[in-house]
Amino acid sequence: MRKAIMDLLHEAGDIIAGRIHTKKHIDHKSTEVDLVTDVDRQIELFMIKELQKLLPGSEFLSEETQSSIKEADKLWILDPIDGTLNFVHGFPMVCISLALQEKGSLTQAYIYNPVMSLLFEARRGRGAFLNGERLRISGKKI
């Protein structure tokens, strides 16, 4: 399943990277700086559709879709473009945030910045990684 998730993140990330410097359709949510773009919605729909195929019976808690679900046996937590304001202004600090909660415990999480090619990954019991390299505490004392 990990490879399939990575493939989905890269495919969605290609859309974000390709649109970061283009004109976007923008709507306001709760405030003038709480924005949603057509690309947020496109990525969200794509990810939900593909993750549902990958893990049938999953529920979704996503930023752009109204949902009151907070717990389920298999719950995907998704922000399709974390940093929409940056995305709107063409600033490369944007990412796709995705996590899977199974029976109340987070089991895996991904933060992918497709513009800067940074993929953070954490899996319960296996540690954290950046672009496939294990992350470790430096051991330096401050």
C-alpha positions in Angstrom: 0.0 0.0 0.0 2.9 2.4 0.7 4.0 2.4 -2.9 0.5 3.1 -4.1 0.2 6.0 -1.7 3.5 7.4 -2.8 2.3 7.2 -6.5 -0.9 9.0 -5.6 1.0 11.8 -3.8 3.3 12.2 -6.7 0.5 12.3 -9.2 -1.5 14.9 -7.2 1.8 16.8 -6.5 2.4 17.1 -10.2 -0.9 18.9 -10.6 0.1 21.3 -7.8 3.6 21.9 -9.1 2.1 22.5 -12.6 -0.4 25.0 -11.4 1.6 27.0 -8.8 2.4 29.8 -11.2 -0.9 29.8 -13.1 -4.2 31.7 -12.6 -6.5 29.9 -10.2 -10.2 30.2 -9.4 -10.4 31.3 -5.8 -13.2 31.2 -3.3 -13.3 32.5 0.3 -14.4 30.3 3.1 -14.7 31.7 6.7 -12.5 34.9 6.2 -10.7 36.9 3.5 -7.5 34.8 4.0 -9.2 31.4 4.4 -9.1 30.5 0.7 -9.9 27.5 -1.4 -9.0 27.1 -5.0 -10.2 24.9 -7.9 -7.0 23.0 -7.5 -7.7 22.2 -3.7 -11.0 20.7 -4.8 -9.5 18.8 -7.7 -6.7 17.3 -5.6 -9.2 16.4 -2.8 -11.6 14.6 -5.2 -8.8 12.8 -6.9 -7.2 11.6 -3.6 -10.5 10.5 -2.0 -11.5 8.5 -5.2 -8.1 6.8 -5.4 -7.7 6.2 -1.6 -11.2 4.6 -1.5 -10.1 2.2 -4.3 -6.9 1.4 -2.3 -8.6 0.9 1.0 -12.3 0.1 0.4 -14.7 1.1 3.2 -12.5 4.0 4.3 -14.0 7.2 5.7 -12.5 10.7 5.0 -12.0 13.8 7.1 -10.9 16.4 4.6 -10.4 20.2 4.7 -12.6 21.1 1.8 -15.4 18.6 2.2 -17.9 19.0 5.0 -17.7 16.0 7.3 -18.5 15.4 10.9 -16.6 12.0 11.0 -13.8 12.1 13.5 -13.4 8.4 14.1 -13.8 5.3 12.0 -12.1 1.9 11.6 -10.2 3.3 8.6 -10.1 7.1 8.5 -8.0 9.1 6.0 -7.3 12.7 7.2 -6.5 14.9 4.2 -5.5 18.5 3.5 -5.2 18.6 -0.3 -3.2 21.8 -0.3 -1.8 22.7 3.1 -0.7 26.3 2.5 -3.4 27.4 0.0 -2.5 31.1 0.6 1.1 30.4 -0.4 -0.1 28.4 -3.4 -2.3 31.3 -4.6 0.7 33.6 -4.4 3.1 31.2 -6.1 5.2 30.7 -2.9 6.6 27.1 -2.9 5.8 26.3 0.8 2.8 24.1 0.0 2.1 20.5 0.6 -0.3 17.7 0.6 -1.0 16.4 4.1 -2.3 12.9 4.5 -2.7 10.5 7.4 -4.4 7.2 8.1 -6.0 6.5 11.4 -7.0 2.9 12.0 -9.2 1.9 14.9 -8.4 5.2 16.7 -4.6 5.1 16.2 -2.6 7.0 13.6 -0.6 4.4 11.7 1.0 6.4 8.9 1.3 10.0 7.8 2.7 11.9 4.8 3.6 15.5 4.1 4.6 16.1 0.5 5.9 19.4 -0.9 5.9 18.7 -4.7 7.4 22.1 -5.6 10.5 21.5 -3.5 10.4 17.7 -3.9 10.3 17.0 -0.1 8.4 13.9 1.1 8.1 13.3 4.8 6.8 10.0 5.9 6.1 8.5 9.3 4.8 5.0 10.1 3.9 3.7 13.5 6.8 1.5 14.8 9.0 2.2 11.8 10.1 5.8 12.3 10.2 8.9 10.2 11.8 9.5 6.8 12.6 12.4 4.5 12.8 11.4 0.8 13.4 7.8 1.9 16.2 8.7 4.4 15.6 7.9 8.0 15.3 10.9 10.2 17.2 10.8 13.5 17.7 13.0 16.5 21.1 14.8 16.2 22.2 14.1 19.7 23.6 17.6 20.0 23.0 19.4 23.3 22.0 23.0 23.2 
